[in-house]
Amino acid sequence: MTRYMTVAVILQVAFLISVSQSAEFTVEKEDGGVAVKRDGKLVTRYHEKSGAKPILWPLIGPNGNEVTRSYPMMKDGKPDERKDHVHHRSFWFDHGDVNGVSFWHEQGGNGEILHRKYVKRAGGRQAVISTINDWIGPDGKKHCEDLRTLTFSKHDGQLVIDFDVTVKASAGKVTFGDTKEGSFGVRVAGTMKVDAEKGGKIINSEGQEDREAWGKPASWVDYHGPVEGNTVGVAILNHPSSFRYPTHWHVRTYGLFAANPFGLHDFYGKKADIDGSHTMEPDESFTLRYRVLVHNGDEKAAKIAEHFEHYAKETPE
């Protein structure tokens, strides 16, 4: 081999190494959705429709274990999973009162969020899934639409999912009503829930824990507990530019973990003189921004407060 050939081979190998280091994530089309993988290993699947909406499931944590509930996508679920609230599907976005129609529940007479198209599907050092979805009532009427973008990355060994969604009144005037049943939700693994009494814990940025965190405004909430012998957590951070920051949290000790900026009447009590509903005139919109961290350890070990400080300084594109 000549010196020039040797140099060419070295350069080619260096290029391939560079590509392999930067191209950590892939987004692969599958029937009914896409799979997000990192270095060939599954991170999650984006299902265009599960029940009445798009979801992520399964969501794989840092030790290779699932950190969200498998029921009802898995018919019988897993041990320690309650077979309740069939609409709590792993990782989702919807709302329980949109022009009087519930997109939160799945039983008869409720709405569906229908995947219309992908705007972007891309891998690399980050994975990006961006979609447009139509909110359709039980009578076939469209109430609004959303553009949601999920950006996957890794930071300090933690899986990071940025969830940014803009809801637009594209079909006329629309009101997101005041109800606790919403909106950006996760249902944690059965062993992680506080009620399992295996070490699960809820804590927010204000230091409120477990049941005391329900309905309270906070910059972030962390829900951690054991999964197959390891303490893992899911933290949701609310960006200061997000609509009605800091959001209120519909987070329950039985495993529901949701950010809801609309449910103020429920959160502050039925007698409270407050209305969390929001009305948009035609073509108006609002944007919600959340960062999800899937991590090892509790909120201190994962430095959730520090992560929020960095996140809060980021300027949305």
C-alpha positions as MATLAB code, in Angstrom:
seq = 'MTRYMTVAVILQVAFLISVSQSAEFTVEKEDGGVAVKRDGKLVTRYHEKSGAKPILWPLIGPNGNEVTRSYPMMKDGKPDERKDHVHHRSFWFDHGDVNGVSFWHEQGGNGEILHRKYVKRAGGRQAVISTINDWIGPDGKKHCEDLRTLTFSKHDGQLVIDFDVTVKASAGKVTFGDTKEGSFGVRVAGTMKVDAEKGGKIINSEGQEDREAWGKPASWVDYHGPVEGNTVGVAILNHPSSFRYPTHWHVRTYGLFAANPFGLHDFYGKKADIDGSHTMEPDESFTLRYRVLVHNGDEKAAKIAEHFEHYAKETPE';
ca = [
       0.000    0.000    0.000;
       1.424    3.395   -0.966;
       1.749    6.290    1.460;
      -1.099    8.084   -0.336;
      -3.343    5.016   -0.076;
      -2.501    4.702    3.625;
      -3.453    8.340    4.222;
      -6.708    7.830    2.296;
      -7.603    4.789    4.384;
      -6.823    6.666    7.612;
      -8.987    9.587    6.500;
     -11.821    7.262    5.534;
     -11.671    5.472    8.891;
     -11.591    8.822   10.722;
     -14.633    9.944    8.755;
     -16.526    6.749    9.564;
     -15.640    7.041   13.256;
     -16.806   10.656   13.246;
     -20.091    9.707   11.613;
     -20.674    6.809   13.985;
     -20.041    9.050   16.992;
     -22.423   11.754   15.799;
     -25.127    9.475   14.376;
     -26.191    8.003   17.729;
     -29.954    8.138   17.163;
     -32.039    6.673   14.364;
     -35.713    7.149   13.581;
     -37.049    4.099   11.750;
     -40.477    3.816   10.107;
     -42.652    0.966   11.314;
     -46.277   -0.014   10.804;
     -48.335    2.570   12.650;
     -45.455    4.770   13.720;
     -41.703    5.041   14.142;
     -39.047    3.544   16.415;
     -36.414    5.730   18.046;
     -33.152    3.899   18.662;
     -29.781    4.875   20.072;
     -26.797    2.861   18.911;
     -29.250    0.270   17.613;
     -31.077   -0.141   20.932;
     -34.736    0.807   21.290;
     -35.435    4.021   23.200;
     -39.152    4.268   22.462;
     -41.814    3.920   19.798;
     -44.049    6.717   18.571;
     -47.474    5.196   17.907;
     -49.568    7.313   15.560;
     -52.664    5.983   17.291;
     -53.172    4.037   20.488;
     -56.686    4.189   21.821;
     -57.713    7.713   20.834;
     -54.375    9.494   20.407;
     -50.679    9.317   19.521;
     -48.397    8.078   22.324;
     -44.868    6.981   23.165;
     -44.527    3.399   24.411;
     -42.486    1.691   25.673;
     -40.158    4.289   27.204;
     -36.837    2.665   28.079;
     -34.886    3.959   31.073;
     -31.125    4.141   31.654;
     -30.866    0.502   32.825;
     -32.803   -0.935   29.913;
     -36.064   -1.156   31.866;
     -39.417    0.400   31.009;
     -40.278    3.447   33.137;
     -43.907    3.834   32.019;
     -46.900    1.540   32.508;
     -47.490   -1.154   29.875;
     -51.265   -1.434   30.374;
     -53.429   -1.203   28.295;
     -51.062   -1.498   25.320;
     -50.032   -4.845   26.798;
     -53.420   -6.471   27.469;
     -52.678   -7.832   30.935;
     -49.994   -5.311   31.803;
     -47.142   -6.228   34.134;
     -46.981   -7.136   37.834;
     -47.692   -4.161   40.125;
     -49.683   -2.380   37.395;
     -53.243   -1.327   38.168;
     -55.593   -1.997   35.282;
     -57.396    1.321   35.618;
     -57.754    4.512   33.577;
     -57.392    2.881   30.175;
     -56.706    6.352   28.716;
     -53.433    6.715   30.689;
     -51.283    5.431   27.846;
     -47.610    5.707   28.823;
     -46.726    9.179   27.425;
     -49.278   11.444   25.744;
     -50.856   14.881   25.225;
     -54.582   15.692   25.191;
     -57.212   17.490   27.294;
     -60.487   16.630   29.013;
     -62.606   19.586   27.848;
     -62.220   21.122   24.397;
     -65.419   22.913   23.415;
     -67.127   20.559   25.848;
     -65.619   17.417   24.275;
     -63.259   15.187   26.251;
     -60.097   14.130   24.444;
     -58.740   12.704   27.721;
     -61.175    9.805   28.055;
     -61.692    6.998   25.552;
     -65.161    5.721   26.282;
     -68.039    6.439   23.892;
     -68.931   10.002   23.040;
     -65.422   11.412   23.312;
     -63.000   12.877   20.803;
     -59.934   11.513   19.036;
     -56.602   13.112   18.193;
     -55.758   11.867   14.712;
     -52.245   11.867   13.299;
     -52.336   13.750    9.997;
     -48.720   13.799    8.849;
     -45.062   13.896    9.779;
     -43.367   17.253    9.394;
     -39.946   15.872   10.276;
     -38.341   12.541   11.118;
     -34.600   12.690   11.592;
     -31.796   10.953   13.448;
     -28.226   11.930   14.285;
     -26.840   13.286   17.517;
     -30.479   14.018   18.288;
     -33.648   12.346   17.077;
     -36.572   14.524   16.031;
     -40.195   13.566   15.426;
     -42.531   16.395   14.426;
     -46.174   15.819   13.544;
     -49.457   17.608   12.850;
     -52.548   16.173   14.506;
     -56.261   16.959   14.199;
     -58.597   17.032   17.212;
     -61.858   15.493   15.984;
     -65.085   15.287   17.997;
     -67.420   12.259   18.101;
     -69.582   13.909   15.419;
     -66.602   14.195   13.041;
     -66.174   17.932   13.640;
     -62.645   19.285   13.867;
     -62.056   21.501   16.906;
     -58.362   22.383   16.580;
     -54.996   20.993   15.566;
     -51.542   20.732   17.054;
     -47.973   20.755   15.869;
     -45.898   18.705   18.295;
     -42.157   18.176   18.203;
     -40.299   15.576   20.242;
     -36.514   15.955   20.371;
     -34.508   13.093   21.885;
     -30.958   13.484   23.181;
     -28.587   12.153   25.850;
     -27.021   14.239   28.615;
     -24.847   12.863   31.419;
     -26.248    9.407   30.779;
     -29.835   10.616   31.004;
     -32.419   10.395   28.251;
     -33.770   13.862   27.456;
     -37.046   14.385   25.590;
     -38.049   17.927   24.726;
     -41.791   18.044   24.097;
     -42.942   21.268   22.429;
     -46.535   21.580   21.230;
     -48.441   24.443   19.632;
     -52.234   24.120   19.641;
     -53.978   26.218   16.975;
     -57.631   27.168   16.611;
     -57.551   26.252   12.930;
     -61.231   25.318   12.681;
     -62.821   28.257   14.482;
     -63.113   29.501   18.033;
     -62.072   26.943   20.649;
     -62.098   26.803   24.435;
     -59.878   24.578   26.553;
     -62.046   24.152   29.632;
     -61.178   24.123   33.316;
     -60.791   20.465   34.283;
     -58.156   18.486   36.128;
     -58.296   15.883   33.350;
     -55.283   16.953   31.309;
     -52.991   17.514   29.631;
     -49.343   16.436   29.041;
     -49.150   13.113   30.804;
     -47.010   10.151   31.781;
     -48.126    7.036   33.686;
     -45.078    5.730   35.540;
     -44.178    2.066   35.942;
     -46.213    0.214   38.575;
     -43.308   -0.298   40.959;
     -42.441    3.419   40.878;
     -45.789    4.713   42.111;
     -45.922    5.985   45.684;
     -48.872    3.732   46.498;
     -46.786    0.624   45.761;
     -44.889    1.413   49.001;
     -41.617    0.290   47.469;
     -39.846    3.627   47.733;
     -41.660    5.676   45.100;
     -41.705    9.419   45.678;
     -43.072   12.608   44.117;
     -41.251   15.879   44.768;
     -41.501   19.282   43.102;
     -39.372   22.398   42.804;
     -41.105   23.895   45.861;
     -40.229   20.939   48.077;
     -43.795   19.584   48.186;
     -43.971   15.804   48.253;
     -46.382   13.049   47.276;
     -50.044   14.069   47.836;
     -49.016   17.609   48.733;
     -47.695   18.126   45.186;
     -51.106   17.548   43.569;
     -52.581   20.639   41.925;
     -49.685   22.885   42.911;
     -47.763   25.202   40.539;
     -44.094   24.294   40.151;
     -41.226   24.664   37.697;
     -40.559   20.943   37.760;
     -41.731   17.688   39.308;
     -39.766   14.470   39.743;
     -41.363   11.028   40.161;
     -38.872    8.322   41.110;
     -38.932    4.795   42.459;
     -37.604    1.278   41.878;
     -37.720   -0.646   38.609;
     -36.192   -4.133   38.728;
     -33.864   -3.265   41.597;
     -32.739    0.154   40.371;
     -33.992    3.539   41.517;
     -34.985    5.483   38.418;
     -36.969    8.627   37.835;
     -38.951   10.658   35.362;
     -38.725   14.428   35.784;
     -40.801   16.923   33.824;
     -39.495   20.490   33.596;
     -41.675   23.393   32.442;
     -39.894   26.065   30.374;
     -40.554   29.683   31.483;
     -41.707   30.582   27.955;
     -44.445   27.938   28.147;
     -48.087   29.030   28.273;
     -49.109   29.791   31.883;
     -45.736   28.964   33.403;
     -45.352   27.651   36.031;
     -47.890   24.997   35.222;
     -50.024   23.164   37.762;
     -49.586   19.428   38.180;
     -52.168   16.658   38.111;
     -49.751   14.199   39.733;
     -51.076   11.284   41.752;
     -49.588    8.724   44.124;
     -51.096    5.902   42.023;
     -48.779    6.757   39.104;
     -50.419    9.490   37.017;
     -48.008   12.336   36.281;
     -49.461   15.204   34.230;
     -48.842   18.905   33.660;
     -52.107   20.826   33.377;
     -52.294   24.636   33.048;
     -56.108   24.644   32.806;
     -57.529   22.785   35.846;
     -57.422   25.635   38.355;
     -60.996   25.321   39.640;
     -60.387   21.677   40.511;
     -56.931   22.297   41.936;
     -57.958   25.191   44.193;
     -61.308   23.730   45.227;
     -64.819   23.778   43.845;
     -65.653   26.913   45.836;
     -62.683   28.880   44.532;
     -63.574   31.962   42.496;
     -61.226   31.057   39.655;
     -61.561   29.813   36.091;
     -58.661   28.137   34.335;
     -60.332   27.859   30.939;
     -58.730   29.477   27.903;
     -60.490   30.596   24.731;
     -58.772   31.139   21.386;
     -60.284   33.059   18.526;
     -59.887   31.582   15.017;
     -56.211   31.056   14.094;
     -54.933   31.934   17.568;
     -52.607   29.484   19.324;
     -50.747   28.698   22.513;
     -47.470   26.816   23.007;
     -46.468   24.451   25.799;
     -42.844   23.474   26.386;
     -41.642   20.638   28.590;
     -38.389   18.761   29.060;
     -38.580   15.163   30.257;
     -35.528   13.634   31.935;
     -35.394    9.864   32.381;
     -32.682    9.303   34.950;
     -31.025    7.099   37.559;
     -31.414    7.812   41.250;
     -33.560   10.402   42.988;
     -33.973   14.101   42.111;
     -30.792   15.033   43.992;
     -28.617   12.386   42.365;
     -29.969   13.416   38.952;
     -29.436   17.145   39.713;
     -32.931   18.032   38.528;
     -32.858   21.549   40.022;
     -29.568   22.237   38.250;
     -30.940   20.878   34.985;
     -33.906   23.220   35.277;
     -31.631   26.246   35.731;
     -29.873   25.392   32.465;
     -33.121   24.607   30.665;
     -34.714   27.861   31.777;
     -31.888   29.830   30.157;
     -32.362   28.183   26.768;
     -34.079   30.289   24.125;
     -36.716   28.337   22.170;
     -36.240   28.280   18.411;
];
